[in-house]
């Protein structure tokens, strides 16, 4: 895939802090692999440290030179092995800043070593119950505030362990229901613990270059099959009326960050607010349409689709809701950032998708509704950050401004926007997607 060809050079700082808080160990290495989400970090640590992953303490992009993306990042590690401790008092100011950051309380459970040991024991128990044997240590694929994802090697191939925080805990029962009752909606679930937010899942395949028409037809099939499951899923209603009810907040100076670094300018905020009547009209038409409410994903993109022997499978239902089906039908999101899709391919895939709904409205009506949904969906994706992530983060800086990428999309026009203006997706929130841009959480092109 395109993301796999990105060249990187990262100055990676590995920091351990002694329990007394007055000593530290720190090692710096240069790596050409992605580390933003926690992948490849432990592999760079000295084996003698016997380290576990803590959390990312800092990240700074240094731009691109000769086609190589340069960055610098610091990761906190928890070590139990042989260490060469240094006194903190004589450390450079940068190290002292990092140690102070490491001391700040954080509620994310997997940032703590005791949690990781308990999770590993749970995985081992579940594998034994299913006659599977783990053959190597888990490989970290994602380790950040909104999820943890490990690839666990077993005697029968890899399985995947995902943990989600409390505010995404509903993902567990939704994934279990979908995996069992809607083909291709979610990976097969081997075990789960809804109270702890644990999912152990079988391998569902690998990301591929998008066959856009096939993906859009698969989306329609999953949505239509979900209708009979709606009463069992206990989903929040994030339909057009809900989006309309959040517009005052979404278009406020505070949320638009007017005048702040990275925020909207006064002119941009004015233009966006001037578009509100048209957005409200689009939402009203979607709300009044004859299409059934279906399961909504709200973060569909190429990183959340894999293909295996059984066909296509969607990943990452942390934003699952009841909504209008067309709010997920944004075909340009299935292409990597920076890759402008062929307009003819987009049109063909969209037309194939819309024809799946002609039992509910004429093709002309469906096209008009889809045009409305392309704009309204950017509001829903923005709310995914504003309502679904930002209020729950111990470190809000990682996600501050992420929603603006979608709101700015309304100023450029979602369907026609060139690839470099399409908002970056929250890749990596998912189950298998592992490619990271090495950007901030707000800009990460990944695999939300």
Rosetta blueprint (number, residue, H / E / L):
1 X L
2 X H
3 X H
4 X H
5 X H
6 X L
7 X E
8 X E
9 X E
10 X E
11 X E
12 X E
13 X E
14 X E
15 X E
16 X E
17 X E
18 X L
19 X L
20 X L
21 X L
22 X L
23 X E
24 X E
25 X E
26 X E
27 X E
28 X E
29 X E
30 X E
31 X E
32 X L
33 X L
34 X L
35 X L
36 X L
37 X L
38 X L
39 X L
40 X L
41 X L
42 X H
43 X H
44 X H
45 X L
46 X L
47 X H
48 X H
49 X H
50 X L
51 X E
52 X E
53 X E
54 X E
55 X E
56 X E
57 X E
58 X E
59 X E
60 X E
61 X E
62 X E
63 X E
64 X E
65 X E
66 X L
67 X L
68 X E
69 X E
70 X E
71 X E
72 X E
73 X E
74 X E
75 X E
76 X E
77 X E
78 X E
79 X E
80 X L
81 X L
82 X L
83 X L
84 X L
85 X L
86 X E
87 X E
88 X H
89 X H
90 X H
91 X L
92 X L
93 X H
94 X H
95 X H
96 X H
97 X H
98 X H
99 X H
100 X H
101 X H
102 X H
103 X H
104 X L
105 X L
106 X L
107 X L
108 X L
109 X H
110 X H
111 X H
112 X L
113 X H
114 X H
115 X H
116 X H
117 X H
118 X H
119 X H
120 X H
121 X H
122 X H
123 X H
124 X H
125 X H
126 X H
127 X H
128 X H
129 X H
130 X L
131 X L
132 X L
133 X L
134 X E
135 X L
136 X L
137 X L
138 X L
139 X E
140 X E
141 X E
142 X E
143 X E
144 X E
145 X L
146 X L
147 X E
148 X E
149 X E
150 X E
151 X E
152 X E
153 X E
154 X E
155 X L
156 X L
157 X E
158 X E
159 X E
160 X E
161 X E
162 X E
163 X E
164 X L
165 X L
166 X H
167 X H
168 X H
169 X L
170 X H
171 X H
172 X H
173 X H
174 X H
175 X H
176 X H
177 X H
178 X H
179 X H
180 X H
181 X H
182 X L
183 X L
184 X L
185 X L
186 X L
187 X L
188 X L
189 X E
190 X E
191 X E
192 X E
193 X E
194 X L
195 X L
196 X L
197 X L
198 X E
199 X E
200 X E
201 X E
202 X E
203 X L
204 X L
205 X L
206 X E
207 X L
208 X L
209 X L
210 X L
211 X L
212 X H
213 X H
214 X H
215 X H
216 X H
217 X H
218 X H
219 X H
220 X H
221 X H
222 X H
223 X H
224 X H
225 X H
226 X H
227 X H
228 X H
229 X H
230 X H
231 X H
232 X H
233 X H
234 X L
235 X L
236 X L
237 X E
238 X L
239 X L
240 X H
241 X H
242 X H
243 X H
244 X H
245 X H
246 X L
247 X H
248 X H
249 X H
250 X H
251 X L
252 X L
253 X H
254 X H
255 X H
256 X H
257 X L
258 X L
259 X L
260 X L
261 X L
262 X L
263 X L
264 X L
265 X L
266 X H
267 X H
268 X H
269 X H
270 X H
271 X H
272 X H
273 X H
274 X H
275 X L
276 X H
277 X H
278 X H
279 X H
280 X H
281 X H
282 X H
283 X H
284 X H
285 X H
286 X H
287 X H
288 X H
289 X L
290 X L
291 X L
292 X L
293 X E
294 X E
295 X E
296 X E
297 X L
298 X L
299 X L
300 X L
301 X L
302 X H
303 X H
304 X H
305 X E
306 X E
307 X E
308 X E
309 X L
310 X L
311 X E
312 X E
313 X E
314 X E
315 X L
316 X L
317 X L
318 X L
319 X L
320 X L
321 X E
322 X E
323 X E
324 X E
325 X H
326 X H
327 X H
328 X H
329 X L
330 X L
331 X H
332 X H
333 X H
334 X H
335 X L
336 X L
337 X L
338 X L
339 X L
340 X L
341 X L
342 X L
343 X H
344 X H
345 X H
346 X H
347 X H
348 X H
349 X H
350 X H
351 X H
352 X H
353 X H
354 X H
355 X H
356 X L
357 X L
358 X L
359 X L
360 X L
361 X L
362 X L
363 X H
364 X H
365 X H
366 X H
367 X H
368 X H
369 X H
370 X H
371 X H
372 X H
373 X H
374 X H
375 X H
376 X H
377 X H
378 X H
379 X H
380 X H
381 X H
382 X H
383 X H
384 X H
385 X H
386 X H
387 X L
388 X L
389 X L
390 X H
391 X H
392 X H
393 X L
394 X L
395 X L
396 X H
397 X H
398 X H
399 X L
400 X L
401 X L
402 X L
403 X L
404 X H
405 X H
406 X H
407 X H
408 X H
409 X H
410 X H
411 X H
412 X H
413 X L
414 X L
415 X L
416 X L
417 X L
418 X L
419 X H
420 X H
421 X H
422 X L
423 X L
424 X L
425 X L
426 X E
427 X L
428 X L
429 X L
430 X L
431 X L
432 X L
433 X L
434 X L
435 X L
436 X L
437 X L
438 X L
439 X L
440 X L
441 X L
442 X L
443 X L
444 X L
445 X E
446 X L
447 X L
448 X L
